[in-house]
């Protein structure tokens, strides 16, 4: 097994859970996978043994000592047991060092240029009412609930209502770079906005349709109402649903619009050209664990793990054969940093996951541990080098 393959494997939380028996579902998944692939099972077994062995000998409180301990063990391999010598010979000495690094949290040195640690984003949003008033929503609240013309925080605290004599018709909730927010609409539909995103919605839905507009990324859990379809306009496409869960990514600075279905069924109507009229002339349907990508004049549908694509809702960056360019776009929005590619291959692929609530240092160290890219932080600028 090559070190790049090993790195991807060790950044896979499900695999580590399987090795350490921490999650029954992940254990079952890997056992079933290996049962039908004996060759893969033979490659995986020594890695599993390494994870168990090193996890036992490494603790976060003593990671420096553990690192030195492993170095000594490798240097004195001839004194170890046959099983351990076979283990190190199989996965490689440098790979074993990398394995300990990943398990203990001691990744690689990150050149910070003397800057302070950049912390992750959090709850932040601006509410713009139909009368033009702007309300900065509390960062101590997770979300808001729309109740007709009025709005409450999730804990029942009032937010705002229309001005005297004004009946609000359309509101806008917008998150900044480094922000996220949750909103429950009048019909009970739940929407999670990711960073640098905007949702335009009516305070009262029409009797025959529920229409909202999205710029950026959001996750929807739509309340079922067969008499009033729910529609989301996002760029050159319009999504129609009755009751389902799905994610939409429609950032204006990205060339593609992605729609990922978690459950239910959706229809996507789209225009082939950005400058065509407002009529949506072509349609496709999505099934669960499918993603549509509208780019240029074409739309394609391919299978995905929808739970991984929408993992950001649960506070996780999940990478599944994702390009470095795409990953750094997400990091840029969430941590509100500028990313500059200075020699790094934008098309390098990565697997694995990490909490969105880690500092940017920790996220970058996880990527840097693969050996494919190095990072330098200068203020709020992240340099990606080779």
C-alpha positions in Angstrom: 0.0 0.0 0.0 1.4 3.4 -1.1 1.8 6.2 1.5 -0.8 8.3 -0.3 -3.4 5.5 -0.1 -2.5 5.0 3.5 -2.9 8.7 4.3 -6.3 8.8 2.7 -7.3 5.7 4.7 -6.1 7.2 8.0 -8.1 10.4 7.3 -11.2 8.3 7.0 -13.1 8.5 10.3 -15.2 5.5 9.5 -12.0 3.4 9.0 -10.5 4.5 12.3 -13.8 3.8 14.0 -13.7 0.3 12.5 -10.1 -0.3 13.7 -10.9 0.9 17.2 -14.4 -0.6 17.5 -15.9 2.9 18.2 -19.0 2.7 16.0 -21.1 -0.4 15.3 -22.3 0.9 11.9 -18.7 1.7 10.7 -17.5 -1.7 12.0 -20.3 -3.5 10.1 -19.6 -1.4 7.0 -15.9 -2.3 6.8 -16.4 -6.0 7.8 -18.9 -6.4 4.9 -16.6 -4.6 2.5 -13.6 -6.7 3.4 -15.6 -9.9 3.3 -16.1 -9.5 -0.4 -12.6 -8.3 -1.2 -10.0 -10.7 0.2 -7.1 -8.8 -1.5 -8.1 -5.6 0.2 -8.6 -7.4 3.5 -5.0 -8.6 3.3 -3.7 -5.0 2.7 -6.0 -3.6 5.4 -5.1 -6.0 8.2 -1.6 -4.8 9.0 -2.9 -1.2 8.9 -5.6 -2.1 11.4 -3.1 -3.7 13.7 -0.9 -0.6 13.5 -3.9 1.6 14.4 -4.7 -0.5 17.4 -1.1 -0.8 18.5 -0.3 2.9 18.2 -3.6 4.1 19.6 -2.8 2.0 22.7 0.7 3.4 23.1 0.0 7.0 22.2 -1.9 9.5 24.3 -2.6 13.1 23.5 -1.0 14.2 26.8 2.2 12.4 25.9 2.4 12.7 22.1 6.0 13.9 22.1 7.1 11.0 24.2 5.1 8.6 22.1 6.6 9.9 18.9 10.1 9.3 20.2 9.0 5.9 21.5 7.9 4.8 18.1 11.2 6.1 16.5 13.2 4.0 19.0 11.0 1.0 18.3 11.6 1.2 14.6 15.3 1.7 15.1 15.3 -1.4 17.3 13.1 -3.4 15.0 15.3 -6.5 15.3 14.4 -6.8 19.0 10.7 -6.6 18.4 8.4 -9.5 18.0 8.0 -11.1 14.6 4.5 -9.7 14.3 5.6 -6.2 14.9 8.5 -6.4 12.6 6.2 -7.7 9.9 3.9 -4.8 10.6 6.5 -2.1 10.2 8.0 -3.9 7.1 4.5 -4.1 5.5 3.4 -0.4 5.9 6.9 1.1 5.8 8.8 3.0 8.4 7.9 6.5 7.2 4.3 5.4 6.9 4.3 4.2 10.5 5.6 7.6 11.6 2.8 9.2 9.7 0.3 6.9 11.2 1.4 7.9 14.7 1.3 11.5 13.7 -2.3 11.2 12.6 -3.4 9.3 15.6 -1.7 11.5 18.2 -2.5 14.8 16.7 1.1 15.6 16.0 0.8 16.3 12.3 3.5 18.4 10.7 5.0 21.8 11.4 2.8 24.6 10.0 4.5 27.8 9.0 2.4 30.5 10.6 4.7 33.5 10.0 4.0 34.7 13.6 0.3 35.1 13.1 -2.4 34.5 15.7 -4.5 31.3 15.4 -7.4 31.7 13.1 -10.6 30.4 14.7 -13.5 28.8 12.9 -16.7 30.5 11.9 -19.9 30.5 14.0 -23.4 31.7 14.1 -23.8 35.0 12.3 -26.4 36.5 10.0 -28.1 39.7 8.9 -31.8 39.9 8.6 -33.2 42.5 6.1 -36.9 43.3 6.4 -39.2 44.4 3.6 -39.2 47.9 5.0 -35.5 48.1 4.6 -34.5 47.7 8.3 -31.5 45.5 8.9 -31.2 43.4 12.0 -27.9 41.8 13.1 -29.0 38.4 14.4 -27.5 37.2 17.7 -24.4 35.0 17.5 -25.5 33.4 20.8 -28.5 32.0 19.1 -28.5 29.1 16.6 -31.4 30.2 14.5 -34.7 31.9 14.1 -38.3 31.0 13.5 -40.5 33.0 11.1 -44.0 33.5 12.3 -45.7 35.5 9.6 -44.7 39.2 9.9 -42.8 38.5 13.1 -39.7 36.5 13.9 -38.5 34.8 17.0 -35.2 33.2 18.0 -35.3 29.4 18.5 -35.6 30.0 22.3 -38.7 32.2 21.9 -37.0 35.6 22.3 -38.5 38.1 19.8 -36.3 39.3 17.0 -38.2 41.9 15.0 -41.4 42.8 13.2 -42.3 45.2 10.4 -42.4 48.9 11.1 -45.6 50.7 12.0 -48.2 50.5 9.3 -46.0 48.3 7.1 -46.9 44.7 6.1 -43.7 42.8 5.4 -43.9 40.7 2.2 -40.3 39.5 1.6 -37.4 39.1 4.0 -33.8 38.3 3.4 -31.4 36.4 5.7 -27.8 36.5 4.8 -24.7 34.9 6.4 -21.2 36.5 6.0 -18.0 34.7 5.3 -17.4 32.7 8.5 -21.1 32.6 9.4 -23.9 30.1 9.4 -27.5 30.3 10.6 -30.7 28.2 10.8 -34.2 29.4 10.0 -37.6 27.7 10.3 -40.1 29.2 7.8 -43.8 29.8 8.2 -44.8 26.4 6.9 -42.4 24.5 9.2 -39.6 23.9 6.6 -36.1 24.1 8.1 -33.2 25.6 6.3 -29.5 25.7 7.3 -27.5 28.4 5.6 -23.7 27.9 5.1 -21.2 30.7 5.0 -21.5 33.6 2.5 -25.1 32.6 1.6 -28.4 34.4 1.2 -32.0 33.2 1.4 -34.9 35.4 0.1 -38.3 34.2 1.4 -41.9 35.5 1.7 -43.3 36.1 5.2 -46.5 34.4 3.9 -46.5 31.7 1.3 -49.1 31.8 -1.5 -52.0 29.4 -1.3 -50.8 27.3 -4.2 -47.0 27.5 -4.0 -44.0 28.0 -1.6 -41.2 29.8 -3.3 -37.8 30.9 -2.0 -34.5 32.0 -3.6 -31.0 31.0 -2.7 -27.5 32.3 -3.4 -24.8 30.2 -1.8 -25.2 27.0 0.0 -28.1 25.6 2.2 -29.5 22.4 3.5 -33.3 22.0 3.3 -35.8 19.9 5.2 -39.0 20.7 3.6 -42.3 20.3 5.4 -44.7 18.1 3.4 -47.7 19.9 1.8 -49.0 18.2 -1.3 -51.3 21.1 -2.2 -48.4 23.6 -2.2 -45.1 22.5 -3.9 -42.0 24.0 -2.4 -39.7 25.6 -5.0 -36.1 27.0 -4.6 -34.7 29.2 -7.3 -30.9 29.0 -7.4 -29.1 30.6 -10.3 -30.2 28.9 -13.5 -32.2 26.2 -11.9 -35.4 25.8 -10.0 -36.0 22.8 -7.6 -39.5 21.6 -7.0 -40.3 19.3 -4.0 -43.3 18.2 -1.9 -41.4 17.1 1.2 -37.8 16.0 1.4 -34.3 16.7 2.5 -31.5 17.9 0.2 -28.6 20.3 -0.2 -28.0 23.0 -2.7 -24.7 24.7 -3.5 -25.2 27.7 -5.9 -22.3 30.2 -5.2 -22.0 33.0 -7.7 -18.2 32.6 -7.8 -18.4 28.9 -8.7 -19.0 27.6 -12.3 -21.4 24.8 -11.2 -24.6 24.4 -9.2 -24.9 21.2 -7.2 -28.0 19.7 -5.8 -27.7 16.6 -3.5 -30.8 14.6 -2.5 -30.8 13.0 0.9 -34.3 11.7 1.0 -37.5 12.0 -1.0 -37.6 13.1 -4.7 -37.0 16.4 -6.4 -37.4 17.8 -9.9 -34.9 20.3 -11.2 -35.9 22.6 -14.0 -33.0 24.6 -15.5 -32.0 27.0 -18.3 -29.1 25.9 -20.5 -27.7 29.4 -21.0 -27.3 32.1 -18.3 -28.6 34.8 -20.6 -31.7 32.9 -21.8 -35.2 34.0 -20.7 -36.6 33.2 -17.3 -38.5 30.1 -18.5 -36.9 26.8 -17.2 -37.1 24.6 -20.3 -35.4 21.4 -19.3 -35.9 19.0 -16.3 -34.2 16.1 -14.5 -35.3 14.1 -11.5 -33.1 13.1 -8.5 -33.3 10.0 -6.3 -31.7 9.7 -2.8 -27.9 9.7 -2.9 -27.8 11.3 -6.3 -26.2 14.7 -7.1 -26.9 16.9 -10.1 -24.2 19.3 -11.4 -25.3 22.1 -13.7 -22.3 23.5 -15.5 -22.4 25.4 -18.8 -25.0 24.0 -21.2 -25.2 20.6 -19.5 -26.4 18.9 -16.4 -25.1 15.5 -15.2 -26.3 13.2 -12.4 -24.0 10.9 -10.5 -24.2 8.8 -7.3 -22.8 10.3 -4.1 -22.9 9.6 -0.3 -25.4 12.4 0.5 -24.6 12.2 4.2 -20.9 13.2 3.4 -21.9 16.0 1.0 -24.2 17.6 3.6 -22.0 16.8 6.6 -21.3 20.5 7.1 -24.7 20.8 8.6 -23.5 18.6 11.5 -20.2 20.5 11.8 -17.9 18.3 9.7 -15.8 19.0 6.7 -16.1 15.7 4.7 -13.8 15.1 1.7 -14.5 12.2 -0.6 -12.1 12.3 -3.6 -12.4 16.1 -3.5 -9.9 18.5 -5.2 -7.7 20.7 -3.2 -9.2 23.7 -5.0 -12.7 22.8 -3.8 -11.6 22.2 -0.3 -9.8 25.5 0.0 -12.9 27.3 -1.3 -14.8 25.9 1.7 -12.0 26.8 4.1 -11.8 30.3 2.7 -15.5 30.9 3.3 -15.8 29.3 6.7 -12.6 30.9 8.2 -12.9 34.1 6.2 -9.4 33.8 4.8 -7.8 34.5 1.5 -6.3 31.5 -0.2 -3.4 31.8 -2.6 -2.0 28.9 -4.6 1.7 29.2 -4.9 2.8 26.0 -6.5 0.3 23.5 -5.0 -1.6 21.3 -7.4 -5.2 22.4 -7.3 -6.3 19.1 -8.7 -4.8 17.0 -5.9 -7.5 14.7 -4.4 -8.2 14.2 -0.7 -10.4 11.9 1.4 -11.4 12.1 5.1 -13.1 14.4 7.5 -12.4 16.9 10.2 -14.5 19.1 12.5 -15.4 22.6 11.2 -15.0 23.8 14.7 -11.2 23.2 14.8 -8.9 26.2 14.2 -7.7 26.6 10.7 -4.3 25.4 11.8 -5.7 21.9 12.7 -7.6 21.6 9.4 -4.5 22.6 7.4 -2.3 20.2 9.3 -4.6 17.4 8.4 -4.3 18.2 4.8 -0.5 18.8 5.1 -0.1 15.4 6.6 -0.6 13.7 3.2 2.7 15.3 2.0 1.0 16.6 -1.2 0.7 20.2 0.0 2.3 22.6 2.5 0.8 25.8 4.0 2.0 29.1 5.2 -0.3 31.5 7.1 0.4 35.3 6.9 -2.3 37.2 8.7 -5.6 36.1 7.1 -3.9 34.8 4.0 -3.2 31.1 3.5 -0.4 30.2 1.0 -0.7 26.7 -0.5 2.7 25.5 -1.7 4.2 22.2 -2.9 
